[in-house]
Amino acid sequence: MRVLITGAGGFAGRHLARHILTAVPDVELHGTVLGRPSAALNTSVIQHSVDLRDREAVVALFRKVQPDQVYHLAALAAVGRSFHAVWETIENNVRAQLSVIEGCLALDRPPRLLIVSSGEIYGPAAPEHLPASEDAPLRPASPYSVSKVTQDMLGLHYFLSHGLPVIRVRPFNHLGPGQSEGFVAPDFAMQIARIEQGQQEPRIFVGNLEPERDFTDVRDVARAYRLVMEHGVPGEVYNVASGKTHSVRALLNILLSYSKIEIEICEDPQRLRPAVIPILWGDASRLRELTGWQPEIPFEQSLADVLEDCRQRVLNAL
């Protein structure tokens, strides 16, 4: 079986590639990367350097690879940055997805296509809609979530209009080793790691610590994606969520508890966002009923792994 992951060199893509190589026997695994091949990817992944916004290049790639399954993960994913790069975020995410869809349609036998939307599209939900099921109203509160609503609905459109076997997932916040700065856990963990190495004064700079988020370890998310790809119903959508929430403050306190250095917490106004969603909380009952999936890695273990990964990154940079 031939499998293609777009954005294979990214945070979730690397973990998904590793999981598929372990869980799927006799797989021929391909991955797209932007620019040079990724040294972080398993050598068993056949890498293809392509700009997914280039429709002709993507169609040519799909005709060459002839994938049976496509996991479309590639996207600009930083919510905070999207407020300052509105059109870049929307244009990149929508154009890339259209290219992938057209690549699928160019084949005699279109592959199953997993489209990664986001739990962010539920936005500031009313209490009666929490935890958010797949039927909750969509209330995108950032340019990023607008782009994800568009990706989500484009997937549904091409299922309804062309019969393309599209399955959509809406993952809530995920974390784990390898996540880049620009996301809350590695942002805090990298600061702690630099403080421990004497590269930063013992002060950690933070934004709003009150929002609550539904966090799932990226390794559990990767497993969910494979199970949905294998068992999901085309045209359907599935939340990927732990069903629990943790405040950003609680996340920070757990990370700080793993360091022996006394660190002062300082609010940085530049880290505050124009729109704040007080709570993002997902209901993944549909996924559980379909596959039996449950998160296996505790939140505290995920954070310990994030901090250890960031410590290693700081040491490697010395």
GUDREN-76290 format. One record per residue: x negated, y, z of N, C-alpha, C in turn; residue number from 1. Coordinates in pm, whole numbers. Last residue first. Example, Ala and Ser with C-alpha at 12.3 -4.5 7.8 and 13.67 -1.06 7.14 Angstrom:
SITE    n_xx    n_yy    n_zz   ca_xx   ca_yy   ca_zz    c_xx    c_yy    c_zz    n
SITE   -1285    -225     708   -1367    -106     714   -1290       3     787    2
SITE   -1319    -569     780   -1230    -450     780   -1320    -330     780    1
This chain:
SITE    n_xx    n_yy    n_zz   ca_xx   ca_yy   ca_zz    c_xx    c_yy    c_zz    n
SITE   -2458    2477    2168   -2577    2537    2234   -2701    2522    2146  318
SITE   -2253    2338    2060   -2283    2468    2000   -2407    2533    2059  317
SITE   -2221    2121    2218   -2274    2098    2083   -2315    2228    2015  316
SITE   -2100    2238    2441   -2237    2183    2452   -2301    2166    2314  315
SITE   -1852    2301    2331   -1938    2409    2381   -2082    2361    2391  314
SITE   -1758    2042    2274   -1774    2140    2165   -1868    2253    2208  313
SITE   -1741    1933    2528   -1834    1876    2433   -1861    1974    2319  312
SITE   -1536    2088    2636   -1669    2089    2698   -1775    2038    2600  311
SITE   -1328    2006    2469   -1377    2144    2459   -1513    2158    2526  310
SITE   -1297    1740    2555   -1330    1768    2416   -1388    1908    2400  309
SITE   -1220    1787    2818   -1345    1715    2792   -1391    1739    2649  308
SITE    -975    1917    2775   -1085    1988    2841   -1218    1919    2814  307
SITE    -826    1713    2650    -849    1841    2582    -970    1912    2643  306
SITE    -821    1520    2851    -890    1490    2725    -919    1617    2646  305
SITE    -667    1652    3041    -804    1611    3076    -884    1583    2950  304
SITE    -430    1674    2894    -505    1796    2930    -649    1762    2970  303
SITE    -354    1405    2878    -375    1483    2756    -461    1604    2786  302
SITE    -319    1349    3149    -427    1283    3076    -458    1358    2947  301
SITE     -94    1503    3204    -219    1532    3275    -338    1469    3204  300
SITE     101    1379    3042      63    1519    3018     -72    1550    3081  299
SITE      30    1036    2950      80    1139    3043      24    1277    3009  298
SITE     120     863    2665       7     931    2728      59    1042    2819  297
SITE     350     768    2546     276     678    2634     166     748    2713  296
SITE     683     842    2441     546     888    2468     478     796    2569  295
SITE     853     587    2257     845     666    2379     703     720    2390  294
SITE    1056     429    2012     940     513    2046     959     583    2179  293
SITE    1257     280    1910    1211     243    2043    1093     326    2090  292
SITE    1367     359    1666    1236     290    1666    1193     236    1802  291
SITE    1627     467    1697    1584     411    1568    1466     318    1583  290
SITE    1637     564    1956    1733     462    1916    1692     393    1786  289
SITE    1431     755    1942    1420     641    2033    1514     528    1991  288
SITE    1538     937    1757    1413     867    1727    1399     742    1814  287
SITE    1761    1025    1900    1779     963    1769    1656     883    1729  286
SITE    1651    1143    2129    1731    1020    2141    1744     949    2008  285
SITE    1494    1364    2182    1447    1270    2080    1524    1138    2086  284
SITE    1541    1689    2242    1608    1561    2266    1571    1468    2152  283
SITE    1321    1944    2370    1379    1861    2266    1441    1732    2315  282
SITE    1279    2276    2431    1299    2147    2498    1376    2058    2403  281
SITE    1148    2577    2509    1166    2486    2395    1167    2345    2452  280
SITE    1227    2880    2662    1213    2736    2678    1238    2665    2544  279
SITE    1196    3150    2581    1174    3110    2721    1151    2960    2738  278
SITE    1016    3279    2326    1121    3180    2348    1101    3127    2490  277
SITE     947    3608    2245     914    3498    2334    1036    3407    2348  276
SITE     798    3819    2013     920    3747    2049     881    3625    2131  275
SITE     537    3924    2008     653    4014    1994     784    3948    2036  274
SITE     316    3792    2266     382    3784    2136     501    3879    2131  273
SITE      -1    3865    2414     145    3861    2424     207    3865    2286  272
SITE    -267    3907    2396    -222    3768    2382     -70    3754    2395  271
SITE    -315    4166    2455    -327    4127    2315    -282    3983    2290  270
SITE    -305    4181    2734    -188    4225    2656    -195    4183    2509  269
SITE    -403    3935    2941    -455    4009    2827    -336    4050    2740  268
SITE    -444    3877    3287    -353    3890    3173    -415    3979    3066  267
SITE    -661    3650    3440    -642    3790    3399    -548    3795    3278  266
SITE    -761    3455    3710    -667    3464    3598    -640    3610    3567  265
SITE   -1083    3336    3804    -977    3437    3818    -891    3440    3691  264
SITE   -1203    3032    3928   -1180    3116    3809   -1062    3208    3832  263
SITE   -1449    2842    4071   -1336    2931    4104   -1320    3031    3990  262
SITE   -1530    2525    3940   -1562    2668    3949   -1435    2747    3982  261
SITE   -1466    2271    3889   -1510    2299    4025   -1541    2446    4046  260
SITE   -1173    2182    3703   -1302    2249    3710   -1337    2279    3855  259
SITE    -921    2082    3712   -1025    1991    3665   -1164    2054    3667  258
SITE    -757    2291    3774    -783    2193    3881    -892    2094    3842  257
SITE    -726    2419    3531    -814    2480    3631    -850    2381    3742  256
SITE    -534    2245    3415    -669    2258    3357    -767    2316    3459  255
SITE    -320    2298    3589    -375    2162    3579    -516    2168    3521  254
SITE    -274    2569    3540    -315    2526    3674    -375    2385    3672  253
SITE    -191    2565    3270    -315    2634    3310    -364    2583    3445  252
SITE      52    2425    3296     -55    2373    3210    -189    2433    3250  251
SITE     192    2604    3455     161    2471    3507      48    2408    3427  250
SITE     213    2820    3275     141    2837    3403     101    2702    3461  249
SITE     374    2717    3082     235    2747    3044     152    2764    3171  248
SITE     577    2452    3220     548    2593    3194     402    2608    3152  247
SITE     708    2172    3058     608    2223    3151     587    2370    3119  246
SITE     974    1936    3008     909    2065    2985     809    2095    3096  245
SITE    1068    1640    2827    1031    1707    2951     968    1842    2916  244
SITE    1100    1513    2589    1220    1527    2671    1193    1590    2806  243
SITE     904    1489    2402     890    1408    2523    1017    1409    2607  242
SITE     982    1454    2051     972    1532    2175     961    1438    2294  241
SITE    1082    1494    1743     973    1423    1811     943    1506    1935  240
SITE    1396    1457    1575    1310    1529    1668    1201    1437    1721  239
SITE    1465    1386    1241    1439    1329    1372    1350    1422    1454  238
SITE    1700    1362     977    1599    1440    1046    1588    1388    1188  237
SITE    1775    1201     657    1794    1228     799    1679    1311     855  236
SITE    1701    1147     399    1801    1250     419    1821    1287     564  235
SITE    1633     804     467    1617     921     380    1735    1017     394  234
SITE    1578     697     791    1678     696     685    1657     819     597  233
SITE    1278     532     912    1369     645     900    1462     633     779  232
SITE    1086     334     928    1223     298     963    1325     410     939  231
SITE     836     434     842     872     295     816    1021     269     831  230
SITE     838     701     924     812     669     784     861     527     752  229
SITE     874     661    1196     980     725    1119     961     696     970  228
SITE     628     542    1259     752     467    1283     869     528    1204  227
SITE     451     750    1196     445     623    1123     575     545    1139  226
SITE     534     949    1380     541     974    1235     540     842    1157  225
SITE     473     825    1625     613     855    1590     627     876    1440  224
SITE     196     825    1615     268     697    1617     414     716    1578  223
SITE     152    1100    1629     109    1024    1510     181     890    1502  222
SITE     247    1150    1888     315    1209    1773     279    1133    1646  221
SITE      55    1022    2040     192     970    2043     273    1026    1925  220
SITE    -152    1191    1977    -166    1049    1944     -31     978    1949  219
SITE     -74    1435    2079     -79    1419    1934     -92    1273    1893  218
SITE     157    1430    2348      20    1407    2301      22    1377    2151  217
SITE     394    1689    2378     369    1547    2353     225    1533    2303  216
SITE     582    1927    2562     453    1885    2507     448    1733    2491  215
SITE     796    2173    2559     804    2027    2557     679    1976    2485  214
SITE     752    2462    2767     743    2392    2641     748    2241    2662  213
SITE     838    2776    2899     831    2632    2918     835    2563    2782  212
SITE     683    3092    2977     757    3002    2888     735    2855    2921  211
SITE     501    3225    3162     631    3177    3208     703    3082    3112  210
SITE     270    3348    3092     258    3214    3149     393    3151    3184  209
SITE     155    3540    2829     272    3512    2912     266    3367    2960  208
SITE    -197    3506    2818     -78    3582    2780      33    3553    2879  207
SITE    -527    3536    2970    -404    3464    2936    -298    3562    2884  206
SITE    -860    3465    3042    -765    3563    2989    -645    3490    2930  205
SITE   -1042    3397    3329    -975    3339    3214    -864    3434    3170  204
SITE   -1360    3449    3462   -1226    3506    3444   -1164    3447    3318  203
SITE   -1645    3427    3521   -1540    3336    3572   -1401    3403    3577  202
SITE   -1790    3515    3201   -1767    3541    3343   -1650    3456    3392  201
SITE   -1940    3279    2986   -1830    3373    3009   -1818    3393    3160  200
SITE   -2142    3099    2986   -2128    3182    2867   -2018    3287    2881  199
SITE   -2177    2908    3181   -2232    3041    3204   -2223    3133    3085  198
SITE   -2046    2674    3147   -2181    2681    3090   -2244    2819    3106  197
SITE   -1799    2731    3258   -1881    2628    3323   -2026    2630    3272  196
SITE   -1706    2913    3066   -1735    2960    3202   -1827    2860    3272  195
SITE   -1662    2739    2855   -1765    2843    2842   -1803    2900    2979  194
SITE   -1455    2583    2961   -1581    2519    2924   -1693    2621    2911  193
SITE   -1256    2779    2991   -1308    2709    3109   -1444    2647    3078  192
SITE   -1215    2842    2720   -1262    2945    2814   -1321    2880    2939  191
SITE   -1122    2598    2625   -1249    2651    2574   -1303    2760    2666  190
SITE    -878    2581    2765    -984    2484    2792   -1119    2533    2741  189
SITE    -719    2789    2659    -757    2790    2800    -879    2700    2824  188
SITE    -711    2700    2390    -750    2838    2424    -797    2846    2568  187
SITE    -613    2438    2407    -755    2459    2377    -801    2602    2401  186
SITE    -339    2518    2491    -426    2429    2570    -574    2445    2535  185
SITE    -237    2703    2289    -252    2739    2430    -350    2648    2505  184
SITE    -420    2780    1991    -311    2709    2058    -341    2710    2209  183
SITE    -644    2897    1925    -526    2955    1863    -400    2889    1916  182
SITE    -881    2634    1859    -836    2751    1933    -727    2823    1853  181
SITE    -767    2305    1754    -849    2425    1743    -796    2536    1832  180
SITE    -782    1978    1888    -700    2093    1849    -784    2220    1853  179
SITE    -935    1771    1985    -954    1811    1846    -871    1929    1802  178
SITE    -710    1604    2208    -847    1637    2167    -853    1670    2019  177
SITE    -385    1768    2240    -476    1656    2250    -614    1696    2202  176
SITE     -36    1838    2173    -170    1874    2220    -253    1748    2229  175
SITE     264    1981    2041     177    1868    2072      36    1918    2100  174
SITE     598    2095    2066     456    2122    2088     378    1993    2110  173
SITE     806    1889    1852     788    1999    1945     638    2012    1972  172
SITE     877    1801    1516     798    1782    1637     796    1908    1723  171
SITE    1101    1693    1326    1087    1822    1394    1010    1800    1524  170
SITE    1095    1538    1007    1072    1532    1151    1056    1673    1204  169
SITE    1277    1392     735    1225    1510     803    1203    1481     951  168
SITE    1232    1218     439    1265    1206     581    1200    1323     652  167
SITE    1335    1166     108    1274    1257     205    1325    1225     345  166
SITE    1346    1034    -169    1356     974     -36    1278    1053      71  165
SITE    1540    1226    -389    1405    1201    -341    1413    1146    -198  164
SITE    1776    1290    -516    1764    1157    -459    1625    1123    -411  163
SITE    1813    1546    -599    1730    1460    -684    1718    1316    -632  162
SITE    1985    1669    -415    1997    1701    -557    1922    1605    -648  161
SITE    1930    1565    -158    2068    1572    -206    2077    1589    -356  160
SITE    1651    1586    -146    1717    1457    -122    1857    1458    -183  159
SITE    1617    1854    -191    1568    1762    -293    1616    1619    -269  158
SITE    1742    1959      46    1791    1993     -88    1745    1890    -191  157
SITE    1575    1862     249    1713    1817     241    1770    1841     101  156
SITE    1342    2008     185    1341    1862     187    1481    1805     175  155
SITE    1436    2266     219    1392    2223      86    1388    2070      78  154
SITE    1479    2264     495    1594    2270     406    1558    2234     262  153
SITE    1210    2249     587    1310    2153     631    1426    2147     530  152
SITE    1095    2480     477    1044    2348     442    1149    2239     471  151
SITE    1254    2672     611    1256    2662     464    1205    2526     418  150
SITE    1184    2628     874    1324    2611     834    1332    2591     683  149
SITE     915    2700     847     948    2561     876    1096    2531     849  148
SITE     924    2973     804     864    2888     701     902    2742     722  147
SITE    1037    3047    1048    1111    3073     924    1056    2984     813  146
SITE     828    2983    1217     948    2900    1223    1040    2925    1104  145
SITE     643    3184    1136     610    3042    1124     736    2957    1122  144
SITE     776    3419    1210     756    3388    1067     719    3242    1044  143
SITE    1009    3335    1473     875    3375    1428     866    3350    1278  142
SITE    1247    3225    1546    1208    3350    1613    1067    3394    1577  141
SITE    1528    3062    1415    1384    3086    1402    1344    3223    1455  140
SITE    1752    2880    1505    1735    3022    1540    1587    3057    1534  139
SITE    1997    2648    1431    1860    2690    1400    1849    2840    1423  138
SITE    2194    2461    1669    2178    2571    1572    2030    2605    1552  137
SITE    2156    2100    1690    2157    2233    1752    2141    2341    1645  136
SITE    2128    1849    1591    2248    1923    1549    2256    2062    1611  135
SITE    1914    1732    1710    1899    1767    1569    2017    1849    1517  134
SITE    1918    1890    2036    1929    1775    1946    1914    1823    1803  133
SITE    1748    2044    2294    1798    2061    2158    1799    1928    2083  132
SITE    1872    1995    2630    1764    1990    2531    1821    1986    2389  131
SITE    2060    2279    2518    1934    2225    2569    1958    2096    2645  130
SITE    2285    2412    2450    2218    2341    2342    2083    2284    2386  129
SITE    2372    2554    2666    2453    2438    2627    2390    2356    2514  128
SITE    2188    2768    2677    2176    2656    2772    2255    2533    2730  127
SITE    2073    2852    2343    2165    2872    2455    2159    2750    2547  126
SITE    1731    2883    2235    1859    2814    2236    1942    2850    2360  125
SITE    1527    3046    2060    1581    3067    2195    1722    3011    2206  124
SITE    1441    2782    1822    1428    2914    1880    1483    2924    2021  123
SITE    1446    2575    1645    1563    2590    1733    1561    2723    1808  122
SITE    1201    2573    1522    1312    2628    1445    1439    2641    1529  121
SITE    1014    2443    1679    1022    2590    1689    1145    2646    1619  120
SITE     999    2184    1604    1097    2216    1707    1112    2365    1729  119
SITE     952    2159    1249     904    2197    1382    1021    2219    1478  118
SITE     864    1941     984     922    2071    1020     869    2107    1160  117
SITE     711    1748     767     695    1790     907     748    1931     923  116
SITE     839    1494     571     817    1638     580     816    1679     727  115
SITE     753    1211     405     779    1262     540     742    1409     544  114
SITE     873    1034     139     806    1159     174     849    1203     313  113
SITE     821     753     -59     887     807      61     805     926     108  112
SITE     757     835    -409     725     776    -278     819     825    -169  111
SITE     921     759    -718     884     857    -615     859     791    -480  110
SITE     813     612    -982     877     564    -859     837     659    -746  109
SITE     700     778   -1166     810     692   -1208     888     639   -1088  108
SITE     631    1111   -1050     600     969   -1056     723     888   -1099  107
SITE     708    1368   -1012     637    1339   -1137     608    1191   -1155  106
SITE     809    1389    -760     905    1374    -868     839    1341   -1001  105
SITE     570    1433    -615     649    1311    -594     742    1284    -712  104
SITE     500    1686    -712     410    1573    -731     483    1440    -715  103
SITE     712    1833    -615     701    1815    -760     603    1702    -794  102
SITE     649    1818    -341     776    1763    -391     767    1737    -541  101
SITE     406    1955    -342     411    1815    -299     538    1748    -351  100
SITE     490    2211    -424     393    2135    -505     399    1987    -472   99
SITE     656    2278    -209     713    2265    -344     619    2186    -435   98
SITE     462    2296      -5     564    2190      -2     629    2170    -139   97
SITE     314    2516     -87     248    2386     -74     352    2274     -76   96
SITE     508    2718     -75     449    2681    -204     384    2543    -197   95
SITE     559    2722     206     665    2690     111     607    2646     -24   94
SITE     312    2784     325     385    2665     367     493    2623     267   93
SITE     228    3023     191     145    2903     195     230    2779     222   92
SITE     443    3202     241     407    3165     104     326    3035     103   91
SITE     445    3219     523     562    3170     451     524    3121     312   90
SITE     181    3314     578     234    3193     640     349    3134     559   89
SITE     164    3547     423      66    3441     405     120    3308     460   88
SITE     369    3702     531     384    3648     397     285    3534     371   87
SITE     259    3741     801     395    3694     773     404    3627     635   86
SITE      51    3766     995      28    3716     859     159    3656     808   85
SITE     125    3831    1244      34    3925    1177       5    3884    1034   84
SITE     282    3622    1316     339    3757    1331     254    3862    1259   83
SITE     115    3402    1294     214    3425    1188     278    3563    1197   82
SITE     -33    3378    1522     -95    3443    1407       8    3478    1300   81
SITE     149    3235    1684     108    3371    1717      50    3446    1599   80
SITE     165    2984    1549     283    3068    1566     242    3213    1590   79
SITE     -22    2822    1321     -38    2906    1441      78    3004    1451   78
SITE     -19    2667    1088      63    2624    1202      54    2711    1326   77
SITE       1    2619     753     -50    2715     852      40    2703     973   76
SITE     -19    2271     659      55    2396     679     -30    2490     764   75
SITE      15    1929     589     -61    2052     565      28    2175     580   74
SITE     169    1701     606     135    1770     731      73    1907     706   73
SITE     349    1475     462     313    1614     432     295    1692     562   72
SITE     275    1163     370     297    1239     494     253    1382     466   71
SITE     400     940     144     332    1068     157     373    1132     289   70
SITE     368     616       1     416     699     112     334     828     115   69
SITE     259     530    -231     387     470    -191     452     552     -80   68
SITE      87     728    -480     114     687    -342     252     622    -326   67
SITE     -90     765    -714      32     684    -716      68     635    -575   66
SITE    -329     903    -775    -323     818    -656    -205     722    -660   65
SITE    -269    1038   -1021    -391     958   -1005    -377     857    -892   64
SITE     -35    1172    -969     -37    1076   -1079    -160     985   -1071   63
SITE    -124    1334    -760     -22    1232    -733     -20    1128    -845   62
SITE    -307    1500    -899    -352    1413    -789    -252    1301    -763   61
SITE    -136    1635   -1076    -242    1549   -1129    -292    1452   -1023   60
SITE      16    1779    -888      82    1679    -973     -22    1583   -1031   59
SITE    -189    1944    -787    -121    1848    -699     -52    1740    -782   58
SITE    -258    2098   -1008    -360    2014    -944    -296    1907    -856   57
SITE     -16    2229   -1057     -72    2138   -1157    -176    2045   -1097   56
SITE      20    2387    -819     114    2282    -859      52    2181    -954   55
SITE    -154    2493    -570    -180    2476    -713     -96    2357    -762   54
SITE    -123    2476    -305     -43    2578    -372     -57    2570    -524   53
SITE    -309    2296    -218    -173    2247    -239     -81    2352    -301   52
SITE    -614    2259    -342    -530    2365    -287    -386    2328    -319   51
SITE    -818    1979    -263    -717    2041    -349    -646    2151    -272   50
SITE   -1020    1708    -241   -1020    1852    -217    -924    1919    -314   49
SITE    -957    1408    -100    -935    1483    -223    -929    1632    -187   48
SITE   -1098    1109      39   -1064    1251      49   -1053    1316     -88   47
SITE   -1003     819     171   -1047     872      42   -1001    1018      35   46
SITE   -1109     696     476   -1012     783     411   -1073     837     281   45
SITE   -1319     568     593   -1229     486     513   -1123     569     440   44
SITE   -1444     745     757   -1503     725     623   -1416     638     533   43
SITE   -1229     968     928   -1283     833     914   -1332     812     771   42
SITE   -1317    1315     948   -1228    1208     906   -1301    1074     899   41
SITE   -1506    1503     999   -1435    1450    1114   -1343    1334    1078   40
SITE   -1598    1607     768   -1685    1509     834   -1616    1442     952   39
SITE   -1399    1664     491   -1408    1677     637   -1495    1567     695   38
SITE   -1510    1820     188   -1464    1703     263   -1488    1721     413   37
SITE   -1435    2174     136   -1526    2061     140   -1466    1943     217   36
SITE   -1103    2271      54   -1246    2297      54   -1326    2170      61   35
SITE    -868    2101     229    -888    2229     161   -1036    2263     169   34
SITE    -775    1764     159    -842    1863     243    -857    1990     160   33
SITE    -566    1477     162    -606    1602     100    -673    1690     205   32
SITE    -636    1128     161    -605    1250     235    -648    1372     158   31
SITE    -543     782     149    -593     902      84    -555    1024     169   30
SITE    -589     445     210    -550     573     269    -621     689     200   29
SITE    -452     153     166    -545     239      92    -507     381     127   28
SITE    -412    -104     408    -372      26     356    -486      89     276   27
SITE    -422    -354     536    -449    -344     391    -406    -211     331   26
SITE    -191    -276     799    -290    -365     736    -301    -339     586   25
SITE    -168     -14    1009    -114     -59     881    -217    -147     810   24
SITE    -302      66    1243    -171       3    1254    -117     -58    1124   23
SITE    -549     184    1180    -542      80    1283    -414      -2    1273   22
SITE    -487     370     990    -593     273     959    -592     156    1058   21
SITE    -301     520    1134    -257     439    1020    -361     333     986   20
SITE    -467     650    1325    -361     557    1367    -319     465    1253   19
SITE    -632     809    1167    -691     707    1255    -587     602    1294   18
SITE    -438     974    1049    -522     887     967    -582     774    1050   17
SITE    -341    1107    1277    -252    1020    1199    -333     924    1113   16
SITE    -567    1252    1353    -513    1151    1444    -420    1055    1370   15
SITE    -596    1417    1128    -704    1327    1167    -653    1215    1258   14
SITE    -348    1558    1131    -385    1472    1020    -494    1373    1055   13
SITE    -350    1720    1356    -261    1603    1354    -300    1506    1245   12
SITE    -574    1890    1263    -562    1832    1397    -475    1705    1395   11
SITE    -688    1819     922    -638    1901    1032    -622    1822    1161   10
SITE    -748    1661     711    -860    1710     790    -818    1795     908    9
SITE    -510    1612     583    -570    1502     659    -686    1548     746    8
SITE    -328    1758     438    -382    1817     560    -449    1712     647    7
SITE    -129    1479     345    -176    1614     315    -221    1678     447    6
SITE    -196    1146     299    -169    1245     403    -217    1379     353    5
SITE     -76     865     131    -142     995     116     -98    1085     230    4
SITE    -121     521      77     -65     626     162    -146     753     142    3
SITE     -51     222     -82    -125     348     -90     -51     457     -13    2
SITE     -84    -120       0       0       0       0     -88     124       0    1
